[in-house]
Amino acid sequence: MNSGETQVRMEKDALGEKGIPAHAYYGIHTARAVENFPVSGRKTNRHLIEALVLVKKAAAMAHRKLDHIPQAVVEAIITACDEILAGNCADQFVVDAFQGGAGTSTHMNVNEVVANRAIEILGGEKGDYTLVHPLHHVNCCQSTNDVYPTALRIAAIRLLRPLSEAFASLQQALQEKEHELADVIRLGRTQLMDALPMMAGQGFGAYAKAVARDRWRLYKVEERLREVNIGGTAIGTGMNASLKYTFLITDNLQEITGLGIARSEYPMDITQNMDVFVEVSGLLKAAAVNLTKISHDLRLLASGPAGGMGEVKLPPVQAGSSIMPGKVNPVIPEMVAQVSLRVTANDAAITGAAMNGQLELNAFTPLIAECLLESLELMTRAVQIFEERCIRGIEADPTRCREHVEKSSALATALVHHIGYEKAAEIAKKAQKSGKTVRQVAREEGILPLEVLDQILEPLQVTKPGIPGK
């Protein structure tokens, strides 16, 4: 070992020797990956690291029962895993998220950190792999190709649950807004043009239904993620892993994660096929579509307020301009739309990575992992902020809403069953040309008794099923 600030320890692999910083818990495999993939500066997602460590712990617990590894080594590995899960050594997972090798670099980073911490627990010095070896001990009966997909499924489930809960909470907030604005009439639009009157609450009820579908879809897709290929080793055949070990590690994963993890009856399928991650990502994209639609609607309804619709008021959360005093922008809906665009872009990358797998393995799984976990994290936080800092604080402007209804030609539609389409269209045109309301023109025309006319044109009547006035 050299002295001074450049202290290193020498480690060997199949390619030769390499100096490793003496303080580092990672080893030569990780160091080579850091050199090979200085791509983005983004480290492997911490949720994936945690899930990989959980798999290592579950494997050690299985080996403890099967007596595959000396008990002292097993206990040191388990303790090291627990320490890492508690937040220790977080800075030692240094491999870039974008890497070749189907995840082997990240997997070896975990193996080496666990091994070197276990070595210290046993009283040795980092790099003394005669005490605890990253491959022979930490990785016993395992391969990147069964550990990595299993860990990714665990990480995805653990992020899916809070996302589903966030959507459930957003749905509730929208339903509460539906009831709150149940008596506020506003003008409905189709193709951005005046259409028919509606209740402002009805619009939020429609949003709640869309979000409810997203919540249910995301809740149910967890079932497909629970099936794992751990024990399948390199290509899913299970070579070098006994069935006893496979059943034990699966049971251990259930115990330490609290998830309904199940061993696949055909591990080769899980090893090579990534379609489940495409399914999850597709559902995130569907949710992104709904979130974007809602966000854009709110921006339109709140636009102006003087020069636009101005029918709803979004909570003012920050000043909107460095030059225009008093301007407040719809920044929360804008953020939600941008997150949705990112999720949609990630879905395209996940789809491409999944379809480019070949034969018994998909080498592009790290891209799937990075994009999927990022989408889950981004969307969860965006939905929470959307609810807390936008939806719950929305108010309507009943006067402005009713004014737009009265000034539009929308109410002319209510007259069709009483005076015919052509006559109703004539009244609508006269109203538009004169600047008067449909009600005013209809009264002047004397087409119906006033009391009948007022009953037909009552805005609350035209927001319900049936023929107004009948």
Secondary structure, DSSP 4 states (H G I P E B T S, - for coil): ---GGG-EEEEEETTEEEEEETT-SS-HHHHHHHHH--SSSPBPPHHHHHHHHHHHHHHHHHHHHHT-S-HHHHHHHHHHHHHHHTTTTGGG---BSS-SSTTHHHHHHHHHHHHHHHHHHTT--TT-TTTS-IIIIITTT--HHHHHHHHHHHHHHHHHHHHHHHHHHHHHHHHHHHHHTTT-EEEEEETTEEEEEEEHHHHHHHHHHHHHHHHHHHHHHHHHHTEE-TT-TTTSS-TTS-HHHHHHHHHHHHHHH-S--EE-SSHHHHHH--HHHHHHHHHHHHHHHHHHHHHHHHHHHT--SSSS---EE----S---SSSTT----HHHHHHHHHHHHHHHHHHHHHHHHHT-BTTB-TTHHHHHHHHHHHHHHHHHHHHHHHHHTGGG-EE-HHHHHHHHHHSSGGGGGGHHHH-HHHHHHHHHHHHHHT--HHHHHHHHT-S-HHHHHHHT-TTGGGSSS-TT-
